[in-house]
Amino acid sequence: MTKAFALYGLAALAEIGGCFAFWAWLRLGRSPWWAGAGTLSLIAFALLLTRIDASVAGRAFAAYGGIYIVVSIVWMRLIEGARPDRWDLIGAAVCLAGAGIILFGSRTT
């Protein structure tokens, strides 16, 4: 499972970085070159997410959602300098719990 969490974390960083690059270009007035970097980052995201060992893609994507939310809150704090409030942290904890249920839940079929 450690490999899965590492892949999820790297995928989240790649997706958030790619989306932020477009945000920087379109909302913060940065150079259009940011869109190119964002595109490459989003390609890396897709490639990383396909490396998750899961029987079906939907389950891998669903579990990823919880990890993505937690990494987004960390990004907000470290990169954007905005301090998460208690609702951000509570929401992230709930989502991470949901991801854990999806990842570690017993499968009978």
Phi and psi restraints in degrees (range 20) as a CNS / XPLOR table:
assign (resid 1 and name C) (resid 2 and name N)
       (resid 2 and name CA) (resid 2 and name C) 1.0 -60.0 20.0 2
assign (resid 2 and name N) (resid 2 and name CA)
       (resid 2 and name C) (resid 3 and name N) 1.0 -39.9 20.0 2
assign (resid 2 and name C) (resid 3 and name N)
       (resid 3 and name CA) (resid 3 and name C) 1.0 -62.7 20.0 2
assign (resid 3 and name N) (resid 3 and name CA)
       (resid 3 and name C) (resid 4 and name N) 1.0 -41.2 20.0 2
assign (resid 3 and name C) (resid 4 and name N)
       (resid 4 and name CA) (resid 4 and name C) 1.0 -62.1 20.0 2
assign (resid 4 and name N) (resid 4 and name CA)
       (resid 4 and name C) (resid 5 and name N) 1.0 -45.0 20.0 2
assign (resid 4 and name C) (resid 5 and name N)
       (resid 5 and name CA) (resid 5 and name C) 1.0 -64.5 20.0 2
assign (resid 5 and name N) (resid 5 and name CA)
       (resid 5 and name C) (resid 6 and name N) 1.0 -38.5 20.0 2
assign (resid 5 and name C) (resid 6 and name N)
       (resid 6 and name CA) (resid 6 and name C) 1.0 -63.5 20.0 2
assign (resid 6 and name N) (resid 6 and name CA)
       (resid 6 and name C) (resid 7 and name N) 1.0 -44.6 20.0 2
assign (resid 6 and name C) (resid 7 and name N)
       (resid 7 and name CA) (resid 7 and name C) 1.0 -64.0 20.0 2
assign (resid 7 and name N) (resid 7 and name CA)
       (resid 7 and name C) (resid 8 and name N) 1.0 -43.1 20.0 2
assign (resid 7 and name C) (resid 8 and name N)
       (resid 8 and name CA) (resid 8 and name C) 1.0 -61.0 20.0 2
assign (resid 8 and name N) (resid 8 and name CA)
       (resid 8 and name C) (resid 9 and name N) 1.0 -43.9 20.0 2
assign (resid 8 and name C) (resid 9 and name N)
       (resid 9 and name CA) (resid 9 and name C) 1.0 -63.0 20.0 2
assign (resid 9 and name N) (resid 9 and name CA)
       (resid 9 and name C) (resid 10 and name N) 1.0 -44.4 20.0 2
assign (resid 9 and name C) (resid 10 and name N)
       (resid 10 and name CA) (resid 10 and name C) 1.0 -65.7 20.0 2
assign (resid 10 and name N) (resid 10 and name CA)
       (resid 10 and name C) (resid 11 and name N) 1.0 -40.3 20.0 2
assign (resid 10 and name C) (resid 11 and name N)
       (resid 11 and name CA) (resid 11 and name C) 1.0 -62.2 20.0 2
assign (resid 11 and name N) (resid 11 and name CA)
       (resid 11 and name C) (resid 12 and name N) 1.0 -42.4 20.0 2
assign (resid 11 and name C) (resid 12 and name N)
       (resid 12 and name CA) (resid 12 and name C) 1.0 -63.4 20.0 2
assign (resid 12 and name N) (resid 12 and name CA)
       (resid 12 and name C) (resid 13 and name N) 1.0 -44.0 20.0 2
assign (resid 12 and name C) (resid 13 and name N)
       (resid 13 and name CA) (resid 13 and name C) 1.0 -61.4 20.0 2
assign (resid 13 and name N) (resid 13 and name CA)
       (resid 13 and name C) (resid 14 and name N) 1.0 -41.1 20.0 2
assign (resid 13 and name C) (resid 14 and name N)
       (resid 14 and name CA) (resid 14 and name C) 1.0 -65.6 20.0 2
assign (resid 14 and name N) (resid 14 and name CA)
       (resid 14 and name C) (resid 15 and name N) 1.0 -42.6 20.0 2
assign (resid 14 and name C) (resid 15 and name N)
       (resid 15 and name CA) (resid 15 and name C) 1.0 -68.7 20.0 2
assign (resid 15 and name N) (resid 15 and name CA)
       (resid 15 and name C) (resid 16 and name N) 1.0 -45.8 20.0 2
assign (resid 15 and name C) (resid 16 and name N)
       (resid 16 and name CA) (resid 16 and name C) 1.0 -64.0 20.0 2
assign (resid 16 and name N) (resid 16 and name CA)
       (resid 16 and name C) (resid 17 and name N) 1.0 -43.5 20.0 2
assign (resid 16 and name C) (resid 17 and name N)
       (resid 17 and name CA) (resid 17 and name C) 1.0 -61.2 20.0 2
assign (resid 17 and name N) (resid 17 and name CA)
       (resid 17 and name C) (resid 18 and name N) 1.0 -41.8 20.0 2
assign (resid 17 and name C) (resid 18 and name N)
       (resid 18 and name CA) (resid 18 and name C) 1.0 -65.1 20.0 2
assign (resid 18 and name N) (resid 18 and name CA)
       (resid 18 and name C) (resid 19 and name N) 1.0 -44.9 20.0 2
assign (resid 18 and name C) (resid 19 and name N)
       (resid 19 and name CA) (resid 19 and name C) 1.0 -66.9 20.0 2
assign (resid 19 and name N) (resid 19 and name CA)
       (resid 19 and name C) (resid 20 and name N) 1.0 -38.8 20.0 2
assign (resid 19 and name C) (resid 20 and name N)
       (resid 20 and name CA) (resid 20 and name C) 1.0 -65.2 20.0 2
assign (resid 20 and name N) (resid 20 and name CA)
       (resid 20 and name C) (resid 21 and name N) 1.0 -34.1 20.0 2
assign (resid 20 and name C) (resid 21 and name N)
       (resid 21 and name CA) (resid 21 and name C) 1.0 -61.1 20.0 2
assign (resid 21 and name N) (resid 21 and name CA)
       (resid 21 and name C) (resid 22 and name N) 1.0 -42.8 20.0 2
assign (resid 21 and name C) (resid 22 and name N)
       (resid 22 and name CA) (resid 22 and name C) 1.0 -66.8 20.0 2
assign (resid 22 and name N) (resid 22 and name CA)
       (resid 22 and name C) (resid 23 and name N) 1.0 -38.8 20.0 2
assign (resid 22 and name C) (resid 23 and name N)
       (resid 23 and name CA) (resid 23 and name C) 1.0 -58.3 20.0 2
assign (resid 23 and name N) (resid 23 and name CA)
       (resid 23 and name C) (resid 24 and name N) 1.0 -46.9 20.0 2
assign (resid 23 and name C) (resid 24 and name N)
       (resid 24 and name CA) (resid 24 and name C) 1.0 -61.4 20.0 2
assign (resid 24 and name N) (resid 24 and name CA)
       (resid 24 and name C) (resid 25 and name N) 1.0 -41.2 20.0 2
assign (resid 24 and name C) (resid 25 and name N)
       (resid 25 and name CA) (resid 25 and name C) 1.0 -67.0 20.0 2
assign (resid 25 and name N) (resid 25 and name CA)
       (resid 25 and name C) (resid 26 and name N) 1.0 -51.8 20.0 2
assign (resid 25 and name C) (resid 26 and name N)
       (resid 26 and name CA) (resid 26 and name C) 1.0 -86.1 20.0 2
assign (resid 26 and name N) (resid 26 and name CA)
       (resid 26 and name C) (resid 27 and name N) 1.0 -28.1 20.0 2
assign (resid 26 and name C) (resid 27 and name N)
       (resid 27 and name CA) (resid 27 and name C) 1.0 -107.7 20.0 2
assign (resid 27 and name N) (resid 27 and name CA)
       (resid 27 and name C) (resid 28 and name N) 1.0 -26.4 20.0 2
assign (resid 27 and name C) (resid 28 and name N)
       (resid 28 and name CA) (resid 28 and name C) 1.0 -107.6 20.0 2
assign (resid 28 and name N) (resid 28 and name CA)
       (resid 28 and name C) (resid 29 and name N) 1.0 1.5 20.0 2
assign (resid 28 and name C) (resid 29 and name N)
       (resid 29 and name CA) (resid 29 and name C) 1.0 73.7 20.0 2
assign (resid 29 and name N) (resid 29 and name CA)
       (resid 29 and name C) (resid 30 and name N) 1.0 22.7 20.0 2
assign (resid 29 and name C) (resid 30 and name N)
       (resid 30 and name CA) (resid 30 and name C) 1.0 -76.2 20.0 2
assign (resid 30 and name N) (resid 30 and name CA)
       (resid 30 and name C) (resid 31 and name N) 1.0 169.3 20.0 2
assign (resid 30 and name C) (resid 31 and name N)
       (resid 31 and name CA) (resid 31 and name C) 1.0 -58.6 20.0 2
assign (resid 31 and name N) (resid 31 and name CA)
       (resid 31 and name C) (resid 32 and name N) 1.0 148.8 20.0 2
assign (resid 31 and name C) (resid 32 and name N)
       (resid 32 and name CA) (resid 32 and name C) 1.0 -60.3 20.0 2
assign (resid 32 and name N) (resid 32 and name CA)
       (resid 32 and name C) (resid 33 and name N) 1.0 -17.4 20.0 2
assign (resid 32 and name C) (resid 33 and name N)
       (resid 33 and name CA) (resid 33 and name C) 1.0 -60.1 20.0 2
assign (resid 33 and name N) (resid 33 and name CA)
       (resid 33 and name C) (resid 34 and name N) 1.0 -26.0 20.0 2
assign (resid 33 and name C) (resid 34 and name N)
       (resid 34 and name CA) (resid 34 and name C) 1.0 -59.9 20.0 2
assign (resid 34 and name N) (resid 34 and name CA)
       (resid 34 and name C) (resid 35 and name N) 1.0 -33.7 20.0 2
assign (resid 34 and name C) (resid 35 and name N)
       (resid 35 and name CA) (resid 35 and name C) 1.0 -65.7 20.0 2
assign (resid 35 and name N) (resid 35 and name CA)
       (resid 35 and name C) (resid 36 and name N) 1.0 -37.4 20.0 2
assign (resid 35 and name C) (resid 36 and name N)
       (resid 36 and name CA) (resid 36 and name C) 1.0 -63.7 20.0 2
assign (resid 36 and name N) (resid 36 and name CA)
       (resid 36 and name C) (resid 37 and name N) 1.0 -46.1 20.0 2
assign (resid 36 and name C) (resid 37 and name N)
       (resid 37 and name CA) (resid 37 and name C) 1.0 -63.3 20.0 2
assign (resid 37 and name N) (resid 37 and name CA)
       (resid 37 and name C) (resid 38 and name N) 1.0 -39.2 20.0 2
assign (resid 37 and name C) (resid 38 and name N)
       (resid 38 and name CA) (resid 38 and name C) 1.0 -62.6 20.0 2
assign (resid 38 and name N) (resid 38 and name CA)
       (resid 38 and name C) (resid 39 and name N) 1.0 -40.8 20.0 2
assign (resid 38 and name C) (resid 39 and name N)
       (resid 39 and name CA) (resid 39 and name C) 1.0 -61.8 20.0 2
assign (resid 39 and name N) (resid 39 and name CA)
       (resid 39 and name C) (resid 40 and name N) 1.0 -45.5 20.0 2
assign (resid 39 and name C) (resid 40 and name N)
       (resid 40 and name CA) (resid 40 and name C) 1.0 -62.4 20.0 2
assign (resid 40 and name N) (resid 40 and name CA)
       (resid 40 and name C) (resid 41 and name N) 1.0 -39.2 20.0 2
assign (resid 40 and name C) (resid 41 and name N)
       (resid 41 and name CA) (resid 41 and name C) 1.0 -66.2 20.0 2
assign (resid 41 and name N) (resid 41 and name CA)
       (resid 41 and name C) (resid 42 and name N) 1.0 -38.9 20.0 2
assign (resid 41 and name C) (resid 42 and name N)
       (resid 42 and name CA) (resid 42 and name C) 1.0 -69.7 20.0 2
assign (resid 42 and name N) (resid 42 and name CA)
       (resid 42 and name C) (resid 43 and name N) 1.0 -31.6 20.0 2
assign (resid 42 and name C) (resid 43 and name N)
       (resid 43 and name CA) (resid 43 and name C) 1.0 -65.3 20.0 2
assign (resid 43 and name N) (resid 43 and name CA)
       (resid 43 and name C) (resid 44 and name N) 1.0 -43.4 20.0 2
assign (resid 43 and name C) (resid 44 and name N)
       (resid 44 and name CA) (resid 44 and name C) 1.0 -60.6 20.0 2
assign (resid 44 and name N) (resid 44 and name CA)
       (resid 44 and name C) (resid 45 and name N) 1.0 -41.2 20.0 2
assign (resid 44 and name C) (resid 45 and name N)
       (resid 45 and name CA) (resid 45 and name C) 1.0 -55.3 20.0 2
assign (resid 45 and name N) (resid 45 and name CA)
       (resid 45 and name C) (resid 46 and name N) 1.0 -50.6 20.0 2
assign (resid 45 and name C) (resid 46 and name N)
       (resid 46 and name CA) (resid 46 and name C) 1.0 -62.2 20.0 2
assign (resid 46 and name N) (resid 46 and name CA)
       (resid 46 and name C) (resid 47 and name N) 1.0 -41.6 20.0 2
assign (resid 46 and name C) (resid 47 and name N)
       (resid 47 and name CA) (resid 47 and name C) 1.0 -65.1 20.0 2
assign (resid 47 and name N) (resid 47 and name CA)
       (resid 47 and name C) (resid 48 and name N) 1.0 -42.4 20.0 2
assign (resid 47 and name C) (resid 48 and name N)
       (resid 48 and name CA) (resid 48 and name C) 1.0 -64.2 20.0 2
assign (resid 48 and name N) (resid 48 and name CA)
       (resid 48 and name C) (resid 49 and name N) 1.0 -41.5 20.0 2
assign (resid 48 and name C) (resid 49 and name N)
       (resid 49 and name CA) (resid 49 and name C) 1.0 -66.1 20.0 2
assign (resid 49 and name N) (resid 49 and name CA)
       (resid 49 and name C) (resid 50 and name N) 1.0 -28.5 20.0 2
assign (resid 49 and name C) (resid 50 and name N)
       (resid 50 and name CA) (resid 50 and name C) 1.0 -73.1 20.0 2
assign (resid 50 and name N) (resid 50 and name CA)
       (resid 50 and name C) (resid 51 and name N) 1.0 -9.9 20.0 2
assign (resid 50 and name C) (resid 51 and name N)
       (resid 51 and name CA) (resid 51 and name C) 1.0 -86.8 20.0 2
assign (resid 51 and name N) (resid 51 and name CA)
       (resid 51 and name C) (resid 52 and name N) 1.0 -5.2 20.0 2
assign (resid 51 and name C) (resid 52 and name N)
       (resid 52 and name CA) (resid 52 and name C) 1.0 -69.1 20.0 2
assign (resid 52 and name N) (resid 52 and name CA)
       (resid 52 and name C) (resid 53 and name N) 1.0 132.1 20.0 2
assign (resid 52 and name C) (resid 53 and name N)
       (resid 53 and name CA) (resid 53 and name C) 1.0 -83.5 20.0 2
assign (resid 53 and name N) (resid 53 and name CA)
       (resid 53 and name C) (resid 54 and name N) 1.0 97.0 20.0 2
assign (resid 53 and name C) (resid 54 and name N)
       (resid 54 and name CA) (resid 54 and name C) 1.0 -141.6 20.0 2
assign (resid 54 and name N) (resid 54 and name CA)
       (resid 54 and name C) (resid 55 and name N) 1.0 150.3 20.0 2
assign (resid 54 and name C) (resid 55 and name N)
       (resid 55 and name CA) (resid 55 and name C) 1.0 -72.5 20.0 2
assign (resid 55 and name N) (resid 55 and name CA)
       (resid 55 and name C) (resid 56 and name N) 1.0 -28.1 20.0 2
assign (resid 55 and name C) (resid 56 and name N)
       (resid 56 and name CA) (resid 56 and name C) 1.0 -138.2 20.0 2
assign (resid 56 and name N) (resid 56 and name CA)
       (resid 56 and name C) (resid 57 and name N) 1.0 146.3 20.0 2
assign (resid 56 and name C) (resid 57 and name N)
       (resid 57 and name CA) (resid 57 and name C) 1.0 -62.1 20.0 2
assign (resid 57 and name N) (resid 57 and name CA)
       (resid 57 and name C) (resid 58 and name N) 1.0 -41.8 20.0 2
assign (resid 57 and name C) (resid 58 and name N)
       (resid 58 and name CA) (resid 58 and name C) 1.0 -57.0 20.0 2
assign (resid 58 and name N) (resid 58 and name CA)
       (resid 58 and name C) (resid 59 and name N) 1.0 -38.8 20.0 2
assign (resid 58 and name C) (resid 59 and name N)
       (resid 59 and name CA) (resid 59 and name C) 1.0 -67.6 20.0 2
assign (resid 59 and name N) (resid 59 and name CA)
       (resid 59 and name C) (resid 60 and name N) 1.0 -41.9 20.0 2
assign (resid 59 and name C) (resid 60 and name N)
       (resid 60 and name CA) (resid 60 and name C) 1.0 -61.4 20.0 2
assign (resid 60 and name N) (resid 60 and name CA)
       (resid 60 and name C) (resid 61 and name N) 1.0 -42.9 20.0 2
assign (resid 60 and name C) (resid 61 and name N)
       (resid 61 and name CA) (resid 61 and name C) 1.0 -68.0 20.0 2
assign (resid 61 and name N) (resid 61 and name CA)
       (resid 61 and name C) (resid 62 and name N) 1.0 -40.2 20.0 2
assign (resid 61 and name C) (resid 62 and name N)
       (resid 62 and name CA) (resid 62 and name C) 1.0 -63.5 20.0 2
assign (resid 62 and name N) (resid 62 and name CA)
       (resid 62 and name C) (resid 63 and name N) 1.0 -46.6 20.0 2
assign (resid 62 and name C) (resid 63 and name N)
       (resid 63 and name CA) (resid 63 and name C) 1.0 -64.4 20.0 2
assign (resid 63 and name N) (resid 63 and name CA)
       (resid 63 and name C) (resid 64 and name N) 1.0 -37.0 20.0 2
assign (resid 63 and name C) (resid 64 and name N)
       (resid 64 and name CA) (resid 64 and name C) 1.0 -59.1 20.0 2
assign (resid 64 and name N) (resid 64 and name CA)
       (resid 64 and name C) (resid 65 and name N) 1.0 -34.3 20.0 2
assign (resid 64 and name C) (resid 65 and name N)
       (resid 65 and name CA) (resid 65 and name C) 1.0 -55.0 20.0 2
assign (resid 65 and name N) (resid 65 and name CA)
       (resid 65 and name C) (resid 66 and name N) 1.0 -42.3 20.0 2
assign (resid 65 and name C) (resid 66 and name N)
       (resid 66 and name CA) (resid 66 and name C) 1.0 -66.1 20.0 2
assign (resid 66 and name N) (resid 66 and name CA)
       (resid 66 and name C) (resid 67 and name N) 1.0 -42.2 20.0 2
assign (resid 66 and name C) (resid 67 and name N)
       (resid 67 and name CA) (resid 67 and name C) 1.0 -63.9 20.0 2
assign (resid 67 and name N) (resid 67 and name CA)
       (resid 67 and name C) (resid 68 and name N) 1.0 -43.3 20.0 2
assign (resid 67 and name C) (resid 68 and name N)
       (resid 68 and name CA) (resid 68 and name C) 1.0 -56.7 20.0 2
assign (resid 68 and name N) (resid 68 and name CA)
       (resid 68 and name C) (resid 69 and name N) 1.0 -43.3 20.0 2
assign (resid 68 and name C) (resid 69 and name N)
       (resid 69 and name CA) (resid 69 and name C) 1.0 -65.1 20.0 2
assign (resid 69 and name N) (resid 69 and name CA)
       (resid 69 and name C) (resid 70 and name N) 1.0 -43.6 20.0 2
assign (resid 69 and name C) (resid 70 and name N)
       (resid 70 and name CA) (resid 70 and name C) 1.0 -63.1 20.0 2
assign (resid 70 and name N) (resid 70 and name CA)
       (resid 70 and name C) (resid 71 and name N) 1.0 -45.7 20.0 2
assign (resid 70 and name C) (resid 71 and name N)
       (resid 71 and name CA) (resid 71 and name C) 1.0 -64.6 20.0 2
assign (resid 71 and name N) (resid 71 and name CA)
       (resid 71 and name C) (resid 72 and name N) 1.0 -34.1 20.0 2
assign (resid 71 and name C) (resid 72 and name N)
       (resid 72 and name CA) (resid 72 and name C) 1.0 -62.9 20.0 2
assign (resid 72 and name N) (resid 72 and name CA)
       (resid 72 and name C) (resid 73 and name N) 1.0 -39.8 20.0 2
assign (resid 72 and name C) (resid 73 and name N)
       (resid 73 and name CA) (resid 73 and name C) 1.0 -66.3 20.0 2
assign (resid 73 and name N) (resid 73 and name CA)
       (resid 73 and name C) (resid 74 and name N) 1.0 -41.3 20.0 2
assign (resid 73 and name C) (resid 74 and name N)
       (resid 74 and name CA) (resid 74 and name C) 1.0 -63.4 20.0 2
assign (resid 74 and name N) (resid 74 and name CA)
       (resid 74 and name C) (resid 75 and name N) 1.0 -43.1 20.0 2
assign (resid 74 and name C) (resid 75 and name N)
       (resid 75 and name CA) (resid 75 and name C) 1.0 -57.9 20.0 2
assign (resid 75 and name N) (resid 75 and name CA)
       (resid 75 and name C) (resid 76 and name N) 1.0 -46.9 20.0 2
assign (resid 75 and name C) (resid 76 and name N)
       (resid 76 and name CA) (resid 76 and name C) 1.0 -55.4 20.0 2
assign (resid 76 and name N) (resid 76 and name CA)
       (resid 76 and name C) (resid 77 and name N) 1.0 -41.3 20.0 2
assign (resid 76 and name C) (resid 77 and name N)
       (resid 77 and name CA) (resid 77 and name C) 1.0 -74.2 20.0 2
assign (resid 77 and name N) (resid 77 and name CA)
       (resid 77 and name C) (resid 78 and name N) 1.0 -50.7 20.0 2
assign (resid 77 and name C) (resid 78 and name N)
       (resid 78 and name CA) (resid 78 and name C) 1.0 -79.0 20.0 2
assign (resid 78 and name N) (resid 78 and name CA)
       (resid 78 and name C) (resid 79 and name N) 1.0 -38.7 20.0 2
assign (resid 78 and name C) (resid 79 and name N)
       (resid 79 and name CA) (resid 79 and name C) 1.0 -93.9 20.0 2
assign (resid 79 and name N) (resid 79 and name CA)
       (resid 79 and name C) (resid 80 and name N) 1.0 -43.9 20.0 2
assign (resid 79 and name C) (resid 80 and name N)
       (resid 80 and name CA) (resid 80 and name C) 1.0 -93.3 20.0 2
assign (resid 80 and name N) (resid 80 and name CA)
       (resid 80 and name C) (resid 81 and name N) 1.0 -11.2 20.0 2
assign (resid 80 and name C) (resid 81 and name N)
       (resid 81 and name CA) (resid 81 and name C) 1.0 73.4 20.0 2
assign (resid 81 and name N) (resid 81 and name CA)
       (resid 81 and name C) (resid 82 and name N) 1.0 15.6 20.0 2
assign (resid 81 and name C) (resid 82 and name N)
       (resid 82 and name CA) (resid 82 and name C) 1.0 -96.0 20.0 2
assign (resid 82 and name N) (resid 82 and name CA)
       (resid 82 and name C) (resid 83 and name N) 1.0 130.6 20.0 2
assign (resid 82 and name C) (resid 83 and name N)
       (resid 83 and name CA) (resid 83 and name C) 1.0 -81.8 20.0 2
assign (resid 83 and name N) (resid 83 and name CA)
       (resid 83 and name C) (resid 84 and name N) 1.0 126.6 20.0 2
assign (resid 83 and name C) (resid 84 and name N)
       (resid 84 and name CA) (resid 84 and name C) 1.0 -64.8 20.0 2
assign (resid 84 and name N) (resid 84 and name CA)
       (resid 84 and name C) (resid 85 and name N) 1.0 142.9 20.0 2
assign (resid 84 and name C) (resid 85 and name N)
       (resid 85 and name CA) (resid 85 and name C) 1.0 -93.5 20.0 2
assign (resid 85 and name N) (resid 85 and name CA)
       (resid 85 and name C) (resid 86 and name N) 1.0 179.8 20.0 2
assign (resid 85 and name C) (resid 86 and name N)
       (resid 86 and name CA) (resid 86 and name C) 1.0 -62.5 20.0 2
assign (resid 86 and name N) (resid 86 and name CA)
       (resid 86 and name C) (resid 87 and name N) 1.0 -32.8 20.0 2
assign (resid 86 and name C) (resid 87 and name N)
       (resid 87 and name CA) (resid 87 and name C) 1.0 -70.3 20.0 2
assign (resid 87 and name N) (resid 87 and name CA)
       (resid 87 and name C) (resid 88 and name N) 1.0 -35.8 20.0 2
assign (resid 87 and name C) (resid 88 and name N)
       (resid 88 and name CA) (resid 88 and name C) 1.0 -60.3 20.0 2
assign (resid 88 and name N) (resid 88 and name CA)
       (resid 88 and name C) (resid 89 and name N) 1.0 -46.4 20.0 2
assign (resid 88 and name C) (resid 89 and name N)
       (resid 89 and name CA) (resid 89 and name C) 1.0 -69.4 20.0 2
assign (resid 89 and name N) (resid 89 and name CA)
       (resid 89 and name C) (resid 90 and name N) 1.0 -41.2 20.0 2
assign (resid 89 and name C) (resid 90 and name N)
       (resid 90 and name CA) (resid 90 and name C) 1.0 -64.3 20.0 2
assign (resid 90 and name N) (resid 90 and name CA)
       (resid 90 and name C) (resid 91 and name N) 1.0 -46.5 20.0 2
assign (resid 90 and name C) (resid 91 and name N)
       (resid 91 and name CA) (resid 91 and name C) 1.0 -60.5 20.0 2
assign (resid 91 and name N) (resid 91 and name CA)
       (resid 91 and name C) (resid 92 and name N) 1.0 -42.6 20.0 2
assign (resid 91 and name C) (resid 92 and name N)
       (resid 92 and name CA) (resid 92 and name C) 1.0 -63.6 20.0 2
assign (resid 92 and name N) (resid 92 and name CA)
       (resid 92 and name C) (resid 93 and name N) 1.0 -40.1 20.0 2
assign (resid 92 and name C) (resid 93 and name N)
       (resid 93 and name CA) (resid 93 and name C) 1.0 -64.0 20.0 2
assign (resid 93 and name N) (resid 93 and name CA)
       (resid 93 and name C) (resid 94 and name N) 1.0 -41.9 20.0 2
assign (resid 93 and name C) (resid 94 and name N)
       (resid 94 and name CA) (resid 94 and name C) 1.0 -62.8 20.0 2
assign (resid 94 and name N) (resid 94 and name CA)
       (resid 94 and name C) (resid 95 and name N) 1.0 -44.4 20.0 2
assign (resid 94 and name C) (resid 95 and name N)
       (resid 95 and name CA) (resid 95 and name C) 1.0 -65.0 20.0 2
assign (resid 95 and name N) (resid 95 and name CA)
       (resid 95 and name C) (resid 96 and name N) 1.0 -39.8 20.0 2
assign (resid 95 and name C) (resid 96 and name N)
       (resid 96 and name CA) (resid 96 and name C) 1.0 -65.4 20.0 2
assign (resid 96 and name N) (resid 96 and name CA)
       (resid 96 and name C) (resid 97 and name N) 1.0 -38.0 20.0 2
assign (resid 96 and name C) (resid 97 and name N)
       (resid 97 and name CA) (resid 97 and name C) 1.0 -62.2 20.0 2
assign (resid 97 and name N) (resid 97 and name CA)
       (resid 97 and name C) (resid 98 and name N) 1.0 -43.1 20.0 2
assign (resid 97 and name C) (resid 98 and name N)
       (resid 98 and name CA) (resid 98 and name C) 1.0 -61.4 20.0 2
assign (resid 98 and name N) (resid 98 and name CA)
       (resid 98 and name C) (resid 99 and name N) 1.0 -41.9 20.0 2
assign (resid 98 and name C) (resid 99 and name N)
       (resid 99 and name CA) (resid 99 and name C) 1.0 -62.1 20.0 2
assign (resid 99 and name N) (resid 99 and name CA)
       (resid 99 and name C) (resid 100 and name N) 1.0 -40.5 20.0 2
assign (resid 99 and name C) (resid 100 and name N)
       (resid 100 and name CA) (resid 100 and name C) 1.0 -63.6 20.0 2
assign (resid 100 and name N) (resid 100 and name CA)
       (resid 100 and name C) (resid 101 and name N) 1.0 -40.6 20.0 2
assign (resid 100 and name C) (resid 101 and name N)
       (resid 101 and name CA) (resid 101 and name C) 1.0 -61.3 20.0 2
assign (resid 101 and name N) (resid 101 and name CA)
       (resid 101 and name C) (resid 102 and name N) 1.0 -44.1 20.0 2
assign (resid 101 and name C) (resid 102 and name N)
       (resid 102 and name CA) (resid 102 and name C) 1.0 -64.5 20.0 2
assign (resid 102 and name N) (resid 102 and name CA)
       (resid 102 and name C) (resid 103 and name N) 1.0 -44.0 20.0 2
assign (resid 102 and name C) (resid 103 and name N)
       (resid 103 and name CA) (resid 103 and name C) 1.0 -71.4 20.0 2
assign (resid 103 and name N) (resid 103 and name CA)
       (resid 103 and name C) (resid 104 and name N) 1.0 -41.9 20.0 2
assign (resid 103 and name C) (resid 104 and name N)
       (resid 104 and name CA) (resid 104 and name C) 1.0 -104.8 20.0 2
assign (resid 104 and name N) (resid 104 and name CA)
       (resid 104 and name C) (resid 105 and name N) 1.0 -1.9 20.0 2
assign (resid 104 and name C) (resid 105 and name N)
       (resid 105 and name CA) (resid 105 and name C) 1.0 -62.6 20.0 2
assign (resid 105 and name N) (resid 105 and name CA)
       (resid 105 and name C) (resid 106 and name N) 1.0 143.8 20.0 2
assign (resid 105 and name C) (resid 106 and name N)
       (resid 106 and name CA) (resid 106 and name C) 1.0 -70.1 20.0 2
assign (resid 106 and name N) (resid 106 and name CA)
       (resid 106 and name C) (resid 107 and name N) 1.0 131.2 20.0 2
assign (resid 106 and name C) (resid 107 and name N)
       (resid 107 and name CA) (resid 107 and name C) 1.0 -107.9 20.0 2
assign (resid 107 and name N) (resid 107 and name CA)
       (resid 107 and name C) (resid 108 and name N) 1.0 125.5 20.0 2
assign (resid 107 and name C) (resid 108 and name N)
       (resid 108 and name CA) (resid 108 and name C) 1.0 -98.2 20.0 2
assign (resid 108 and name N) (resid 108 and name CA)
       (resid 108 and name C) (resid 109 and name N) 1.0 -13.2 20.0 2
